[in-house]
Amino acid sequence: MTRSLKDKTLFISGGSRGIGLSIALRAARDGANIAIAAKTAEPHPNLPGTIHTAADAIRAAGGKALPILCDIRDEAQVEQAVAQTVAAFGGIDICINNASAIKLTGILDTPMKRFDLMHGVNGRGTFLVTQKCLPHLLRSQNPHVLSISPPLHMEERWFGPHVAYSMAKYAMSLVVLGVAGEYRGRVGVNALWPRTAIDTAAMAEFKPVEDGRPLRSPEIVADAAHLILTAPATETTGNFFIDDEVLRAHGRTDLSPYAPPGTDDIDLLPDFFVPSLRELRGLPDADNPYHRPKLD
């Protein structure tokens, strides 16, 4: 079976850099149409990429691009962005909820302004973008919603160090759970999360727990997303996928191209919200505060 997104239209929130851009570029190589809806129109002093540099990269990779300046917390802006996408490409086949705000602080160190930002972008933004895309997705032959959010594992270790951020990311996953149930058989609605920390600009927030381990590239998430988005939507829904599990399920067992040369999988820095590769293999991970084995 040929897996291609040729001529499909993707609406991606926050796709000017990192994982969102990597998903866009993978789709662009198939010849997809991609709307990048993000807040960065001018170069940021600390972060790479804008909606315009992303659009240039998408075109260079073989896709069609529509850069849209959009704050996904604003309903009118999202409605306009969706309308622009439909006007440019004739519809929307895939909605990618990638935009996210992060701050890894405890409750006493989290200003309410930052709390509101994370929940406005992560939970509310995912709900809003999905809501506005859905009428168009329902006209597509193989419609998908994919959120870059974690599986719903309710464990204290994922909440204790940064409860506000964890609540906001889990809100994205709750939208997946609910919309997958409401539209089962009509739209494929899934979440995707990396097993390991990914080498993106967001890693600046991980420095307090970063322990020198190597990172995988965002292409591993993009390749996993491509497999999900090219699967039958009526059969592939309500899942909380992990990137390396998706690839291995499709026979891609050599994941070394996604990590620095000579890297052993168990040395990779694990991400939040999922068991680390060391845990899965029954090895101690006591040096990482998020992956200490649970007590019986």
C-alpha positions in Angstrom: 0.0 0.0 0.0 1.3 3.4 -1.0 1.3 5.9 1.9 1.2 9.4 0.6 -0.3 12.8 1.6 -0.1 14.1 -2.0 -2.6 16.9 -2.5 -3.9 16.6 1.1 -4.3 19.8 3.0 -2.9 20.0 6.5 -3.7 22.8 9.0 -0.8 22.9 11.6 -0.8 25.0 14.7 2.5 26.3 15.8 4.5 24.8 12.9 7.2 27.4 12.4 9.8 25.3 14.1 10.5 22.0 15.8 8.2 19.0 15.7 5.4 20.9 13.8 7.8 22.0 11.1 9.2 18.5 10.8 5.7 17.0 10.3 5.0 19.7 7.7 8.3 18.9 5.8 7.5 15.2 5.8 4.1 15.9 4.3 5.6 18.4 1.8 7.8 15.7 0.4 4.6 13.9 -0.7 3.3 17.1 -2.3 0.9 18.2 0.4 -0.7 21.6 0.9 0.2 23.0 4.3 -1.1 25.9 6.3 1.2 27.0 9.1 -0.8 28.9 11.7 1.6 30.3 14.3 2.5 33.5 16.1 6.0 34.1 14.9 6.0 36.4 11.8 9.3 38.2 12.7 12.6 36.6 13.8 12.7 35.8 17.5 15.9 36.7 19.4 16.1 33.3 21.0 14.1 30.9 18.8 14.7 29.9 15.2 12.1 30.2 12.4 9.1 32.1 11.5 5.9 31.3 9.5 7.6 32.6 6.4 10.9 30.6 6.8 8.7 27.6 7.4 6.7 28.2 4.3 9.9 28.6 2.3 11.2 25.3 3.6 7.9 23.6 2.8 8.0 24.8 -0.8 11.6 23.8 -1.2 10.6 20.3 0.0 7.9 20.0 -2.7 4.8 21.1 -1.0 2.5 24.2 -1.2 2.5 26.5 1.8 0.3 29.1 3.3 1.8 31.1 6.2 -0.8 32.5 8.6 -0.2 34.7 11.5 -2.5 33.3 14.2 -2.8 33.3 18.0 -4.8 30.1 18.6 -6.2 31.5 21.8 -8.3 34.0 19.7 -11.5 32.5 18.2 -11.8 35.1 15.5 -8.2 34.6 14.4 -8.6 30.8 14.2 -11.8 31.1 12.2 -10.1 33.4 9.8 -7.0 31.1 9.5 -9.3 28.1 8.8 -11.2 30.2 6.2 -8.0 31.3 4.5 -6.8 27.7 4.3 -10.1 26.5 2.8 -10.1 29.4 0.3 -6.5 28.6 -0.8 -6.7 24.9 -1.0 -10.3 24.0 -1.2 -10.7 22.2 2.2 -8.9 20.7 5.1 -8.0 17.0 5.4 -5.8 17.0 8.4 -5.7 19.1 11.6 -2.4 19.0 13.6 -2.6 20.4 17.1 1.1 21.1 17.7 1.2 24.5 19.3 2.0 24.3 23.0 3.3 26.6 25.8 5.6 25.2 28.5 6.9 26.3 31.9 8.4 23.7 34.2 7.7 25.3 37.6 6.1 24.2 40.8 2.9 25.7 42.1 4.5 28.5 44.1 6.7 29.5 41.2 4.0 29.6 38.5 2.4 33.1 38.0 -1.2 32.9 37.1 -0.4 34.7 33.8 1.8 31.8 32.8 -0.8 29.3 34.0 -3.4 31.0 31.8 -1.0 31.1 28.8 -0.4 27.3 29.0 -4.0 26.4 29.4 -5.1 28.9 26.8 -2.7 27.6 24.2 -2.6 23.9 25.1 -6.1 22.8 26.2 -8.3 25.6 24.9 -6.3 26.1 21.7 -6.5 22.5 20.8 -10.2 22.5 21.5 -10.7 25.6 19.4 -8.6 24.6 16.4 -10.2 21.2 16.3 -13.7 22.7 16.6 -13.1 25.1 13.7 -11.5 22.4 11.4 -14.0 19.7 12.0 -16.8 20.9 9.6 -14.2 20.8 6.8 -12.6 17.5 7.9 -16.1 15.9 7.7 -16.0 16.6 4.0 -12.6 14.9 3.5 -12.2 11.3 2.3 -9.8 10.4 5.1 -9.9 13.0 7.8 -7.5 13.0 10.7 -6.9 15.1 13.8 -3.5 14.5 15.5 -2.4 16.2 18.7 1.1 16.2 20.0 0.2 15.3 23.5 0.8 12.5 26.0 -1.0 9.3 27.0 -3.3 9.8 30.0 -1.2 8.1 32.7 -2.3 9.6 36.0 0.9 9.2 38.0 2.1 11.6 40.7 5.6 11.8 39.2 4.2 13.5 36.0 2.4 16.2 38.0 4.5 16.8 41.2 7.3 18.8 39.6 5.2 21.1 37.3 1.5 20.6 37.9 0.4 23.6 35.8 2.2 22.3 32.6 1.1 18.7 33.1 -2.5 19.8 33.5 -2.3 21.8 30.3 -0.7 19.0 28.3 -3.2 16.5 29.6 -6.0 18.8 28.6 -4.9 18.4 25.0 -5.1 14.6 25.4 -8.6 14.9 27.0 -9.7 16.7 23.8 -8.4 13.7 21.8 -10.3 11.2 24.0 -13.6 13.1 23.8 -13.5 14.0 20.1 -12.4 10.5 19.1 -15.4 9.1 20.9 -17.8 11.7 19.4 -16.6 11.2 15.8 -15.6 7.5 15.9 -16.1 6.0 12.4 -16.0 9.5 10.8 -12.7 11.2 11.8 -9.5 9.6 13.0 -8.6 11.5 16.2 -5.3 10.5 17.9 -2.4 11.7 20.0 1.3 11.2 19.4 4.1 11.6 21.9 7.8 11.0 21.8 9.4 8.3 23.9 12.5 10.5 24.4 13.2 14.2 24.6 13.4 15.7 21.1 16.1 18.1 19.9 14.1 21.3 19.5 14.2 24.8 20.8 11.7 23.8 23.6 14.6 21.8 25.2 15.7 25.1 26.9 12.9 24.4 29.4 14.2 20.9 30.1 17.6 22.1 31.3 16.8 21.6 35.0 16.3 17.9 34.4 18.6 17.5 31.4 21.4 15.1 32.5 23.7 15.0 29.4 22.0 12.2 27.6 21.6 12.5 23.8 18.4 13.5 22.1 16.5 12.1 19.1 15.7 14.4 16.1 12.2 15.6 15.4 12.1 13.5 12.3 11.2 10.5 14.3 7.9 12.1 15.4 7.3 13.3 11.8 7.8 9.8 10.4 5.5 8.3 13.0 2.9 11.1 12.3 3.1 10.3 8.5 2.2 6.6 9.2 -0.8 7.6 11.4 -2.1 10.3 9.0 -2.0 7.9 6.0 -3.8 5.1 7.8 -7.6 4.7 7.4 -9.3 7.2 9.6 -12.3 5.0 10.3 -10.0 2.3 11.8 -7.3 4.5 13.4 -8.8 6.6 16.1 -8.7 7.1 19.9 -5.1 6.0 20.2 -2.3 7.6 22.3 0.6 6.7 20.1 4.3 6.7 21.1 6.7 7.5 18.2 9.0 4.6 18.5 6.1 2.1 19.0 4.5 3.4 15.8 7.6 2.9 13.7 8.4 -0.6 15.2 4.8 -1.7 14.5 5.5 -0.9 10.8 8.7 -2.9 10.8 11.1 0.0 11.3 13.3 -1.4 14.0 16.5 0.5 13.4 15.9 3.9 14.9 19.6 4.9 15.0 19.2 7.5 12.2 17.2 9.6 14.6 19.9 9.9 17.2 23.5 11.0 17.2 25.9 8.4 15.7 26.9 5.7 18.2 24.1 6.4 20.6 22.7 3.5 22.6 18.9 3.7 22.9 19.0 3.3 26.7 21.3 6.4 27.0 18.7 8.7 25.4 17.1 11.3 27.6 13.5 10.1 28.3 10.5 12.4 27.9 7.9 13.1 30.4 4.6 11.1 30.8 5.9 7.8 29.4 8.2 5.0 30.7 11.8 5.4 29.7 13.6 2.8 27.6 15.6 1.9 30.7 12.4 1.3 32.6 10.9 -0.8 29.9 14.0 -3.0 29.9 14.0 -3.3 33.7 17.1 -1.1 34.2 17.5 1.5 36.9 17.0 5.1 36.0 17.6 6.7 39.4 19.6 9.7 38.0 16.6 11.1 36.2 14.0 12.5 38.7 11.1 11.8 36.4 12.0 8.2 35.8 12.8 6.8 39.2 11.1 3.4 39.6 7.8 3.6 41.4 7.7 2.1 44.9 5.4 -0.9 45.5 
